[in-house]
Amino acid sequence: MNSQVFDLMWGGVALVGGGLLAANVRGAADRFQAMSYAYRSWPTGVITCRVIGGVFALVGAGVLVDAGLRTAGR
């Protein structure tokens, strides 16, 4: 697997997964927080989980834009 394919896969997963958590689509953040807290791992609050999801969505979007710019520069 080359670097660009990895970037596209990672960016897509981070963007979609983070977006689902940040927007709490169908209670995704609530479920993730409940599962996470049950195993005594972080995050301890739904708001924290949504913020983390937002950060992942932004990072994913940045990775996708970077991968696109590198492709356009060739």
Secondary structure, DSSP 8 states (H G I E B T S, - for coil): --HHHHHHHHHHHHHHHHHHHHHTGGGHHHHHHHHHHHTT-S--SHHHHHHHHHHHHHHHHHHHHHHHHHHHT-
